[in-house]
Each structure stands twice: as C-alpha cells, then as structure tokens.
Amino acid sequence: MPFRYFVKQLLLPPGILLLLLLLAWWLRRSRPRLAGLCFALGVGGFWLMSLPVVVEWGARALEREPPLARQEWATLARRADAIVVLGSGRERGDPAWGADQPTGIGLERQRYAARLAKASGLPILTSGGLHYGTPPTEAKLMADSLLDDFGVTVRWQEGRSRTTWENAQFSAEVLLPQGFKRVVLVTHASHMPRAVWSFQQAGFEVVPAPMGFLGVDNARPLGGWLPEFKALWQSGQLMNEAVGQIGYSVFYR
C-alpha cells in the first residue's frame, strides 16, 4: 500500500505538476528551453485544474450514467435485492467526535443511500476496508454513521476491500451466496462507470444510483473561468478517476 500510494501521489496532479516545476528550477541554467517548457506545463496545469469550467467539462466526459428519477426510488425493490454503498476513505480522529469519521464524500453517498433505503425498503451493504491498515474499517464507519446520523441499520459490512475492483469481488462473496444478485450501486457519478463495470464482472446485475454530479452548470461568475481552490481539488478527483478507468481497462479485461 505505501508504494502504491507514493506512486499515485507523484504521478497524478498535483504531484506531477510540482515535479515539473522542480525540474524547471533544476534545469534553469543547463537546459533553459526545457526548463521553460516544464515551467509552462506545471503552471499551466495548475491554472487549468483550478478553473470550475474545466471541472465541468471533465466531469461531463466521465459521468456517463444518468441519475435515478425520484419517482423510481419507491419501486427499486422490484428491480434490485440490496443497496451497496462504496466507501471513500476517512477523516482522522476529530477531537469534536473523539473518533475517525467518514469523509465528506462518504457522507454524501451515505445520505443518498439512506434516502433510497427508506423509500424502497431495501437492505444496505457498506463496502470499504481498512484505511492504510488502521481499524476500524470504512464499512464500519459508514454503518455507524448511517445508523447514528440517518437512522438506517446496515445489514452487511464488507470490510476487506481497498479498491473498487475489490469492493465488487468481496461484496459478491457476501451477497451472491445468499441469492442477492441485483444491487443498487451508490457512488459518485464520475466513479460510477468503473464501479458498474467492476460489479458486473463480479456477477451482479447493477442498477446505477449515481450522485454528486459535477458536469452541470458551474454557476460561477464569468462562466467559471476564474481560478478557485475547490476546483483544483475536484480536478484532482476527476483525474484520478480517468486514470482509474484506463487502468481497469488494461489490467482487468
């Protein structure tokens, strides 16, 4: 896990952009033209990633599954046997809570899953393993939060997975032997295509329930052409997903 983590942080923005800027400084005397190119790529990359309009465009390319219509929520039990909500890391022990908590992204997924569960009556499985080897599992954090914050009891916890592929494989080990083959899959819209494919490969029939769409009107002044720190973070998430989709198409097909 540490090696994979460091490679990922260095090869994806902002790590790769910082490396370009460092390389530009290193080559400024010996290779000034190459240094200038590295500097332009580094600064240009940061600028593009900080634009809300770029986030909007990038998300539209990744968010290929349409949202569930509100009128479909109550009838999901006709199409599925269970709801699966995917984990997204954790926030380290905030003193206000006295314990680790789900991330903001995770809470968004939980909220949507809770609404679907209340509307449909379907049971929930939370999926997510240890975060860098430290207990409790993401699945347990989500299960506790779903009960405490949203009043929904989780039936199953899959606490071994570290990747989307493992989310699907280990969820299959829990659900398929019990005859639960059709699942409503809850995750963010940009992550949904990779998640749907992984769960289909594991033997599930999937009803996508994407949320957290970014490929919508960014509602910013000047159409989102002014840099914004939040956009930088969102661009990083989208870049991570784009690389993930390419990687899965290469290594798991």
N, C-alpha and C positions, 0 to 999 in steps of 0.2 A: 504493500500500500504506500509507504513513504516514497519509493522510487516512482511509482505511477503518479503520485501527487506532484512531485517535483518536476517531472517531465511535462505534465499537463500545465502547471503554472508557468513554466518557462516558454513553452511553445504556443500557448494561446495568449491573446491580449488580456491584460496589459503587459504581461511578461515579455513577449516577443518584441513589443514596441519599445520597452525600456532597454532591452538588449540592443536594438538598433541604435538608440540614442547613445548608449555606452560605446558601441562600436564606432559611431561617428566621432565621438570625442577621442577615442584611441587612434583613429586613422587621420585625424585632422591635419597632421604635418606630413606623414609619409604618403598618404593617398587622399589628397583633398577632394578630388572629384567623387570618389567612392564615399568619402565621409559626408559630403554634401547630399548624396543620394540617400544614404542611411538616415541622415537627419531629416530630410524631407519626408521619407516614408514613416519615420517614427512620429514626427509632429503631425503629419497629415492623417495618420491612422488615429491618433488621439482625437484630433478635431472631428473626423468623420464619426467616430464612435460616440462623441458627445452630443450629436445632433438628434433630437427627437424624430425628425423626419426620416433619418436613416434607420432608426429603430422601427418605425412604422413600415418602411419598405422591406426591411429584412424579415420582420415578423410575417408579413403577408406571404413571403416565399415559403415559410416553414409551417404556418398554421393552415393545414390542408383539410382538417376535419371540422365540419360545421358544428355549431353549438346545439345542444338539445333544446327544443322548444319547451316552454314552461308547461304547456298542456300535455306533454309527453311524460312528465315526471310521475304522475299518479299511475300511469299504465306500464311502468317499467317492469313490474313483476310478470307481465305477460311475455316479455322479451328476454328476461335475464333471471338468474338464480341468486346472484350476490353482487355486492358492490366492492370493488377493490380500489383503495386509495393509496397512492405511491408516496413514499417519504421523500424528504428533500433536505436532509441534514438536521442540525440542531443549533440552538444558541446555548453557549456555555453558561453555567450557573449564575444567573442574575440574582444578586442579593435580595431583590424585592420578592423573588419567588422562592429562593433557597434551594433551587434545583435547576437542572437543564430543562429547556423548553423547546418546542418545535419552532422552526424558523417562521418568519412572516409568510413566506411562500407556502410552507406546510400548513399554516393556519388557514390560508385561502382555500387550499384543497380540502381541508377538513370541514370547513364551513359549507362548501358546496356538497360534499359527500353527506353531511348531516342533513341538509335540506332534501337531498334525493332520498335518503333512507326514511325520513319522516313522511315524505309524500308517497313512497312506494311500499314501505314495509319490508324492504329487502335487508338482509343481514350484511354486515360490513367486515371485510378483512383489511387490516392495515399491513403494509409491506415496507420493510426497511430494517437493515441490520445495525450492527454496532458502528458508530462513527469513529473511525481511526482506532478501533479496538476497545473503546471505552463504553461500559454499560451506563445506563440502560439502552436498549435498542430503540431505533427510531419508531418501530412498530409500537412499542410500549408507550413511548412519549405521546404518540398520536392517539393511541387508545385511551390513555388517561385524559388527554385534553378533550377528546370527543365526548367523554362522559362528563367531565367537570364543567366544560365550557359550553357544550351544546346539548347535553342531556341525552346522548346516544350511546348505547352499550355496544362495544365491538365484540363480535363472536369469535373471530380468529385473529391471531397475531403471527405474521411471518417475520421472524427476526434474524434471518441469516444473510439476506441479500446485501450486496454492495453496489450493484449496477442494475440498470433497467433489465438487462437480459436475465440476471439472477432474480429480480423481482418476479419475472414471469415463471421461470423454472421452479422456484421454491413455492410460489403460490399454487402452481399446478400440483405439487406434491401434497399440499394441504387440501385443495378443493376437489380435484378430479376424482380421487378415490371415494369421495362422499357423493359423487354424482352432480357436483356443481360445475357445469361446463360453460354456461353462458354468464358472462360478467359485464357489469357496467364499470368501465375503467375511468377513474378520475385522476387527472393530472393537468398540467398547464398546456395550453393549446399548442405552443411550439414544440413541446415534448411529446405530444400525443401520437404523431405518425410513427415514431420509433417505438413507443410503448405498445401501440396496437400491433405492430408487426411482431414484436417480441412475444406478446401474449398469444397471438395466433400461431406462432411457431411452437409454443408450448402446448398447444392443443385446445385453446379456448375459442369460443365464439364471442366476439367482443362488440359491445355497444359503447362507442366512444362518448365520453362526457367531458369534453374539454372546457376549460375555464381560463381566466387570466389572459384574455386576448390582448395583444399589443398592436396588431395590424389594423387598427381603427384610427379614425381621425385623432391626431395627437392633441388637438385643441390648444395649441400653444400660439403665442403671438408670432407673426411673420411666418406662419405655417410650420414652425418647428425648426427653423434654420439658425436659431441661436443656440450656442452650446449650453449644456445642462449636465450637472454631475450625475443625476439619476439615469440619464440616457447612456452615460458611459458604462454604468453597471449593467443596464439592460442589454446593451450591445454585447457585452461580455457573455451574458447568459445565452443570447441567441447564437453567438459564435461557437460557444461550447456545444450547443445542440446541433448546429450544422456539421461540425466536425464529428460529433457522435453518430449522426445519421450516415455520414460517409464511412466511418469506421465499421459500423454494424453491417453495411452493405458489402464490405470487403471481408470481414473476419467471420461472420455468422451465416453467410449464404452458402 
